[in-house]
Amino acid sequence: MRANLIDKYKDDVTSFSQSKGEPDWYQKVRLDSLEKAEELSLPKYEKINYRSWRLDRPGSIESADTSEFNRKPQAENYIYQVGDKTISTNLEDELSKKGVILTDIFSAMKDYPELMQKYFMTKVTKTTDNKLTALNAAFLNSGVFLYVPKGVRITKSIQAMFVQDNSIDCDFVHHVLIVADADTEVTYLENLVSEGSGYKNKANVVVEVIAADNSRVHFSALDQLSKDTTTYLNRRGITGNNARLDWAIGFMNDGNVIGDFGTDLLGEGSHTEAKVVAITTGEQVQGIDTKVTNYGKHTIGHILQHGVILQKSTLTFNGVGHIVKGARGSDAQQESRVLMLSRKARGDANPILLIDENDVTAGHAASVGRVNEDQMYYLMSRGIDEKTAQRLVIRGFLSSVISEIPEKDVRASLTQMIERKLVYGQQ
């Protein structure tokens, strides 16, 4: 960058930190990260070129007046945020008494400093990973902390609604930290949406999930950021011994998006299932880099990605399975498939296997193709119009992923989003 980041933004970052009443330790993290960002590079992904998006050019961090909108989750345990403001939060008394924490990121820094200093960007994602993770720590202006203490199993889902407001001139720099201690279970569902218009903003979102020994975490995300939002989405997790972390992600955004997504299977016998559905329309670009690294013995890492491309859009799936030396008895499997509905669209499905151990199983499948003409002919011969027939074929193509998502509400919401994107993409 032409201007020195620490000189240009130090006062703004310090002022914002003070306005949120942040402790000294985090203000230091901000300034250290701002300085590190000057030297760090942008992350690189196979066949995804996004440097012209200027995600490394910070915008305004200052809070501004924003509408509350009407997006509150219909759930017993939830948190609802618009920009840097928490509109409402609810956690059942029974869970609070057991020590479960669900709060905004700024309150967590003040009220639970030991937990935050132990886990925030120290175990999963580091401020030094790349320029964008450093900028996330430096310009953080919203986020959530969820902590499930040892032995607590939560039967009802915890839901989060995060609204990025394009009616104000302010980037959305968001951080979610989820810690599931040993012998726990939790289902977390987040919705990431845009509201308003008038400004073109950037979003820098980092999610860290820690699944300790013998825990089980179900993480679902439904992303619907607008065409006015250019986004970096970093979602990563780590697993302890015999832990399981399952992901279900719907990339239904309308703007340009980089998705950096993965799990490190650290503990012996741990397991992850990563399921991704994506649809691109218009002239948008979505690049999704999904990686699972098997470190522990007898670990299982599966990636399943299906995407649909319409109009002049671009979708790239990178699937990376890495079994490191010593991870004996491990399994790495991946499938990435892209369906193209336009000759002007562009799609890539890139399977990558890195195997450093002999006693393992691994495999991959990848394809990029067009709608099956026989299926289309069959449907249209029975009186179904072409656009409806296309949507039916696409639903069938995506159903193999959607049906693998265990949460009924997530499946229903994702199906609705898919229908919206398909109708828009056929216009």
N, C-alpha and C positions, 0 to 999 in steps of 0.2 A: 504494500500500500504506500501511496505517496506520503501521507502524513503519518507521524508516529501515533499509534493507537493510544498509548498511555498519556501522551500530551494532549491529544484531541478530546478524549472522552473521560479522563480521570475525574474531572469536576462533576460531570453529569452522573457518572456511575456512583460516586460518593454521595451526591445529593439524594439520589433515588434510594440508596441503601439506608441513609439516615431517615428518610421519610417513612420507610417501612419498619424502623426501629430494629434493624438487624444487629446482632451481636458483632463485636469487633472481629471475631475469628472469621466470620463470613465476609465481612467487608475486605479483609485481607485476601481471602480467596478470590474475590472479584478482581482486585487490583493485580494480584499475581497472575491471574488468568488473562487479564487484558495485556499484560506485558508479554506473556508466553505466546499469545496469539500472533504477535508481530513476527515471530520466528517460525512458527509452525506452518505446515503446508496443508492444502485442502486434501481430503481423502480421495483416493483414486479407486475407480470401479471399472471392471472390464466392460468395454463397449458403451460406456455412459459418459457423455461429454456435457458437463453442466457449468463449466467455468464462466460462461458468458452471463449466467444468471445473477452474478454478484451477491451470492449468499454470504460472502465474507465482508461485505460493506455494511456495517451496522447502521441502523436507523435510529429513530427516537426511542429512548427508554422511558421517557416521562409518562406518568399516568395521566389519563384524561377522562373527562366525563363520558360515560357510555351508558347505553340503555340496558335494562335488565333482560329484555326480550322475554319470551315465554317458553323456556326450554327445560324447565325443572324436571328431572327424571321422576318417573312414577315408580318409586321403589322405597322400601323402608329404610335402607341404608344408602346414602348418596351424598355427593358433594357437587355443587353447581357453581361454576365460575364463568365470569365474562371478563375477558382481558385480565387485568391484574387484581380484579375484585372478586371476592367470594360472596356470592349472593345468598346462598343458604347451604347448610350442612345438617345431616341427621344421622345419628348412630344409635341403635337400640341400647337401652340402659344395660341390658344383659351383657352385651358385647363390651361396653365401656367398663363395666365392673370386672370383666375378665382381663382388662388391660389392652384391648384393641384400640389403636389410635387411627383416626381419620381426620386430617386437618390440612389446612393450606400450608404451603412450604415455608412461609415467613413465620407463622406461629410455631411451626415445628422447630425452626432454628432457635427461637427464644425459649420454648417450653421443654424441648427435648434435645438439648445440645449434645449430650453424650452419644445418643443414638445417631444424630445427624452427622457429627464429626467422625463417627465410626464407619458409617455406610455411604455418606453422600460423596459420589465420584471417587471412591477409594477401592471398591471391590469389583465393579462391573465396567463402567465407563470412566475414563480418567480425563481430567482437564487437558492433559498432555497428549491425548490420542491424536488429535488433529486440530486444525484451526477452528473448525466449527464447534467442536466440543468445548474448546477454550472460550469461545464467544458465548456459548450457552451459559457457562458459569459466570462470565463477566456481566452479561446483560440480562440475566434472569429476571423476568417480571411477573411470573405466575407459576403455579405448580401445586403439587399435592404430595403428602406423605401418608402412607398406609403401613401400619405395623401390626402384625399378628403375633402375639407372644407364644412361647413354647406351649405345645399341647392343646391349643385352641383350634377347633374345627368349626368353620362358619358355614352353615347350611344355605343361607340366603346370599344372593349375589350382592356385591358392593358396586354401585354404579357411579360413574362420573360423567358430567356434561361440561365440556370446555368450549366456550364460544370465542372465536377470534373475530374482532370487530373491524371491518373495513370502512366504517363511517368516520373513523379517527385515524390520524397519521401516527401510527405507533406499531412497531414490529411486535410479533407475538413470540416471546422467548420463554419456553415452558419446560418444566421439569417434573417428572413423576418418579418417586422413589417408593418401591414396594419391598418390604422385608417380611418374609414368612419364616419365622423361626422353626426350630426342629419340631417334628410331629404335628404339623399344622395342615389345614386345608382352607383354601379361599378361592372364590371365583370373583374376578374383577372385570367389569365391562365399562369401557370408555367410549364416548362419542366426541369426536372432534369436528366442529362445524364452523362455518363462516356466516356472519350476518353483516348487513349494511353494505354500502358501496360509496365510492368517491375517492378512495385511495388504493394504491397498489402497495401492499405490505409484504414483508417476508415473515416466515415462521421458522423457528429453530426449536425443535422439540426433541428432548432426550428423555427416554424412559429406562429406568434401571429396575430389574427384578432379581431379588435374591431368594432362592428356594433352598433353605437349609436342609440338613439331614432328615430323611423320611417325610418331607413335606410334599404337598401337591398344590400347585398353583395353576389355575385356568385363567389365561389372559385373553380377552377379546377386545378388539378395537374396530370401530366403524368410522372411517375418515371421510368427511365431506367438505373439504376446504374449497373455496371458490376459485374461479379463474383469475381473480385479482390477487391471489396469494401464491407466492413462490416458496416452496417448502423443503426443509431438510428434516427428515424423520429418522431418529436414531432410537431403535428399541432393542435392548439387549438384556440377557439374563445369564445367571450362573446357577449351577445345581450342586448340592451336596450329595452325600452317600444315599443311594436309593431314593432320591428325590425325583419328582416329575414336574416339568414345566411345559404346559401346552399352550400354543398360540393359535388364535384365529383372527386374521386381519383382513378387513375389506378396504381396499384402496379405491374409493369411489370419488376421488377428488376431481375437480375441473381445471385446476392449475397445474403448473409444472412441479414435479415432486421427485426428490431423491429419497428412497427408503433404504436405510442401512439397518439390517435386522439380523439378529443371530443369538445363539446360545453356546456357552462354554460348559460342556459336561465335565465338571471337575471331579465329582464324587463317583466312587465305584457303584455300578448298578443304576446310575441315574438315566433319565429318559426324557426326550423332548419330541413333540410332534408340532411341526410348524406348517400351518395351512394358510395359504394366501390366495385371495381372489382380487383381480384388478380389471377395471374397464377404463379405456381411454377414448376420448371423443374430441371433436374439433381439431385444433392444432396442438393440443397439449402433449407434453412429454412426461412419462413416468418411468423411472429407472429403479428397479427393486433388486437389491443385493442381499440375498439370504444365505447365512453361513452357520453351520453347526460344526463345532470342533470337539472331537472325542478325546478327552484327556484321561479320564478314569477307565479302569478295566470294566469290561462287560457293559459298556454304555450303549445306548440306542439313540440315534438321531435321524429323524425322517423329515423330509421337506416335500410338500405338495403344493404346487403353484399352477393356477389356471388363470388365463387372462384373455380379454376380448378387445380388439382394436377396431375403431370405426373412423370414418372420415379421413382426415389427414394427420392423425395422431401417431404417436410412437410409444411402444411399450417394450421394455427390456427386462427380462428375468435373468439374473445370475444366481445359480444355485451352487454353493460351495460346501462340500463335505470333506472334512479333514480329520483323519485318524492319526494321532501323533504316536511316536515311538513309545511303547510301553502300555498302550491301551488295548491289551490283548482281549480277544473275545468280543470286540465291539462291532456294531453294525451301523453303516451309513448308507441311507437310500434317499434318492431324490427323483422327483418328476416335475418337469416344467413344460407346460403346453400353452401355446398361443393360437388363438383363432382370429383370423383377419377377415373383415367384412368390406374392405375397400382396397382397391388397387393402388390408392394413393397413400395408404398407411404403411407403417414400418414396424416389424416385430423381430425380436431376437430372443432365443432361449438358449442360454449358455450353461451347460453342466460342467462342473469342475470337481474332480475327485483328487484329493491329495492323500496318499496312503503311505505311511511310514512304518507300518507294522504288518507282519505276515499273517498272524492268526486272527483274521477278521473277515467280515462279509461286507460287500459294498456294491452299489449299482446305481445306474441313473437312466432316465429316459427324458427325451426332449423333442419337441416338435413345434413347427410353425406352419399353419395351413389355413385353407379357406373353408367356408361352409360346405358341408356335404351336399352335393347337388341332388343325389338320390333322395335324401331326406326332405329337401326342399320340394322336389317334384311330388313326392308322396303327399305332403301336407297340402300343397296348392291344388292337387288334383281332387281334393276333398272339399274345395270351396274356401280354403283359408287364404287370405290375401298375403302378398309377399312379405310385408313388414311384420305381420303377426307370425308368419311361418319362421322368419329369421329369429324372432325373439324366442319362439318355442325351441328351436334348435340350440340357441345359445344357452337357454335355461338348462337344457339337457347336458350340454357341455360343462357347465359350471356346477351342476348338481352333485357331481362326484366329489367335489370339495365341500360344498355346503352341507351335504348329508353327513359328512364326517365331523361337523361341529356339534358338540354334545348339547349346548344350551339352546333350547327351543326359541327363546326370545331373540337370541342373536341370529338364528337362522331366518326368523320371520323379518327382522329389521333389515338384514342383508338382502333378502329377496326383494323387499320394497325398494331399496336403494338401486339394485340392479335394474329393476324395471324403469326407474326414473332415468338412469343413465342411458339405457337402450332407447327409450322413446326420444330423448334429447339427441342422441347420436344418429337417429334415423331422419331427423328433420332436414 
